[in-house]
Amino acid sequence: MPTYDYVCDACDHAFEEWQSFHDEELTKCPACKKKKLRRLMGTGATIIFKGSGFYETDYRKESYKAAEKADSDAAKPAEKTDTTPATPAATTDKKAEPKVEATPVVAPAPAPASTASKSAKPKK
């Protein structure tokens, strides 16, 4: 059913009304109840698409579709840069923790027993 736009000349109330093509034009305003209502010029109908979807690309010409496919096929090799296959060894190396070289910890050498005993005794 088409949607019609109406406006009241008395109170400037504007609204839309769904009516059949066979229905008479409305004349009485629902807001002020005066017979100053007029139907505006417009398309008079709306289209409601129901379903999974309608796209402008659904109705393209075959020549357009063929040219678009050729363009996309030509662009594919430029997009792909790494063509080497991944090996299991390469993937395990990426997961392994990085190697950190440890610096050896050197403990200080113990002092000789003779100097330790001399330093411990007070001098007179």
C-alpha positions in Angstrom: 0.0 0.0 0.0 1.3 3.5 -0.8 2.1 6.1 1.8 0.5 9.5 1.2 1.6 12.8 2.9 -1.1 15.1 4.2 -1.0 18.7 5.7 -3.7 20.7 7.3 -4.1 24.3 6.1 -5.8 25.3 9.3 -3.3 24.0 12.0 -0.3 23.0 9.8 -0.5 19.5 11.2 1.5 17.2 8.8 1.4 13.4 8.8 1.7 10.3 6.6 -1.2 7.9 5.9 -1.1 4.4 4.4 -3.9 4.0 2.0 -5.0 1.8 -0.8 -5.1 3.1 -4.3 -8.9 2.8 -4.2 -9.4 4.7 -1.0 -10.8 8.2 -1.1 -8.5 11.2 -0.2 -8.8 12.3 3.4 -10.4 15.7 4.0 -10.8 16.0 7.8 -7.7 16.8 10.0 -7.2 14.3 12.9 -5.7 17.1 15.1 -8.1 20.1 14.7 -11.1 18.2 13.1 -11.5 20.9 10.4 -12.0 20.0 6.7 -8.8 21.8 5.6 -6.7 18.8 4.9 -5.0 18.3 1.6 -2.8 15.6 0.1 0.7 16.7 -0.9 2.1 15.9 -4.3 4.7 13.2 -4.1 5.6 9.7 -5.2 2.5 8.3 -3.6 4.1 4.9 -3.2 6.9 3.2 -1.3 8.7 0.0 -2.1 9.5 -2.3 0.7 12.1 -5.0 0.0 11.7 -8.1 2.1 14.1 -11.1 2.0 17.8 -11.8 2.4 18.8 -8.6 0.6 18.8 -6.7 -2.7 22.1 -5.3 -3.9 22.9 -3.1 -6.9 25.6 -5.6 -7.9 22.9 -8.3 -8.3 21.7 -6.7 -11.6 25.1 -5.9 -13.2 25.7 -6.7 -16.8 27.8 -9.8 -17.6 30.5 -7.6 -19.3 30.9 -5.6 -16.1 31.2 -8.8 -14.0 33.8 -10.2 -16.3 35.9 -7.0 -16.2 35.7 -6.9 -12.4 36.8 -10.5 -12.1 39.8 -9.9 -14.4 40.8 -6.9 -12.3 40.6 -8.8 -9.1 42.6 -11.8 -10.6 45.3 -9.4 -11.8 45.6 -7.8 -8.3 46.0 -11.2 -6.4 49.7 -11.9 -7.2 50.7 -8.4 -6.1 49.0 -8.9 -2.7 50.8 -12.1 -1.9 54.4 -11.5 -0.9 55.5 -14.6 1.0 55.4 -17.8 -1.1 57.7 -20.0 1.0 56.0 -22.9 2.7 56.1 -23.0 6.4 58.2 -25.9 7.8 57.6 -27.5 11.2 61.1 -26.5 12.4 60.5 -22.9 11.5 57.2 -22.8 13.5 58.8 -24.3 16.5 61.7 -21.8 16.5 59.2 -18.9 16.6 57.5 -20.4 19.7 60.8 -21.1 21.5 61.9 -18.6 24.1 64.8 -16.3 23.0 68.2 -17.4 24.1 69.8 -15.3 26.8 73.5 -15.6 27.4 74.2 -16.0 31.1 77.1 -14.2 32.6 79.1 -16.4 35.0 78.8 -15.4 38.6 82.2 -15.5 40.3 82.3 -15.7 44.0 85.1 -13.8 45.7 88.0 -16.0 46.7 88.3 -16.8 50.4 91.0 -14.9 52.2 94.0 -16.9 53.2 93.8 -18.3 56.8 97.0 -16.6 57.9 95.8 -13.0 57.0 92.4 -13.6 58.4 93.8 -14.5 61.8 96.2 -11.6 61.8 93.5 -9.1 61.0 91.3 -10.5 63.6 93.8 -10.0 66.4 94.1 -6.5 67.8 97.6 -5.0 67.7 99.3 -3.9 70.9 
